[in-house]
Amino acid sequence: MKIAAGLNLFLPGAGLFYLGKKGVGAALAGAFLLCFLAELGIFIVSYGRYLSLAMSDDLMKNDNLESIATVFPRALLMTFAGAGLVIYLVSMALFGSVKRKLQDAR
């Protein structure tokens, strides 16, 4: 049971998969990984844009300095982070329920 709890803590859904709830576990793990990879990809692309603006010689020309503030799409980043948090909480709740059922069956 400790292994399943550790797996579920590390990757939401993995503990459920380990306990035999393969469909739900795989769906939650896949959705969480999708959110994580989307978040990471958006951040890396945005950071590249930030560096290109910050390292440019004409930072003070036109509106380059003001455009740095809009490089990171905060709403999109917060959406994926919020979705990942919801998936994490749902996974923890489902894991607790499955764990109780398995302990009662013993």
C-alpha positions as a printed Julia matrix, in Angstrom:
106×3 Matrix{Float64}:
   0.0    0.0     0.0
   2.94   2.34    0.67
   4.26   1.83   -2.83
   0.87   2.75   -4.29
   0.68   5.86   -2.08
   4.16   6.92   -3.2
   3.31   6.36   -6.84
   0.09   8.34   -6.51
   1.96  11.17   -4.79
   4.61  11.28   -7.52
   2.23  10.9   -10.47
  -1.5   11.26   -9.86
  -3.26   8.12  -11.08
  -0.2    5.88  -10.9
  -1.19   4.58   -7.47
  -4.68   3.78   -8.73
  -3.15   1.97  -11.68
  -0.96  -0.01   -9.27
  -4.0   -0.96   -7.16
  -5.8   -2.38  -10.19
  -7.92   0.59  -11.29
  -6.09   0.71  -14.59
  -8.58   2.73  -16.63
  -9.08   5.53  -14.13
  -5.41   5.53  -13.16
  -4.21   5.76  -16.75
  -6.72   8.5   -17.57
  -5.69  10.61  -14.57
  -1.98  10.04  -15.15
  -2.32  10.87  -18.84
  -4.31  14.02  -18.18
  -1.83  15.15  -15.53
   1.13  14.49  -17.83
  -0.61  16.4   -20.61
  -1.1   19.41  -18.33
   2.49  19.18  -17.09
   3.99  18.91  -20.58
   1.8   21.73  -21.9
   2.85  23.92  -18.98
   6.51  23.08  -19.52
   6.32  23.65  -23.27
   4.57  27.01  -22.93
   7.1   28.08  -20.31
  10.12  27.09  -22.4
   8.81  28.86  -25.51
   7.91  31.96  -23.49
  11.27  31.98  -21.75
  12.98  31.81  -25.14
  10.99  34.86  -26.25
  11.88  36.63  -23.01
  15.58  35.95  -23.47
  15.53  37.11  -27.08
  13.92  40.39  -26.02
  16.11  40.85  -22.95
  19.35  40.14  -24.81
  18.54  42.28  -27.83
  20.45  45.5   -28.39
  17.28  47.49  -29.0
  15.48  46.75  -25.73
  14.73  50.43  -25.18
  13.5   51.01  -28.74
   9.87  50.85  -29.83
   7.8   48.98  -27.25
  10.22  46.11  -26.58
  10.49  46.85  -22.88
   6.72  46.91  -22.46
   6.29  43.72  -24.47
   8.42  41.75  -22.0
   5.52  41.91  -19.55
   3.28  40.05  -21.98
   5.75  37.33  -23.0
   4.39  34.78  -20.52
   0.71  33.94  -21.17
  -0.33  33.99  -17.52
  -3.95  32.96  -18.1
  -2.93  29.9   -20.11
  -0.24  28.93  -17.6
  -2.68  29.3   -14.7
  -5.32  27.26  -16.56
  -3.01  24.29  -17.02
  -1.7   24.62  -13.45
  -5.27  24.71  -12.11
  -6.29  21.72  -14.18
  -3.25  19.8   -12.91
  -4.17  20.68   -9.33
  -7.76  19.49   -9.82
  -6.51  16.23  -11.33
  -4.13  15.81   -8.41
  -6.9   16.35   -5.83
  -9.32  14.01   -7.64
  -6.61  11.36   -7.8
  -5.94  11.67   -4.07
  -9.64  11.4    -3.23
 -10.13   8.36   -5.46
  -6.98   6.76   -4.08
  -8.24   7.18   -0.53
 -11.57   5.61   -1.46
  -9.98   2.62   -3.2
  -7.52   2.18   -0.33
 -10.37   2.08    2.22
 -12.3   -0.46    0.13
  -9.25  -2.7    -0.16
  -8.54  -2.48    3.56
 -12.18  -3.3     4.39
 -12.05  -6.33    2.11
  -9.16  -7.82    4.1
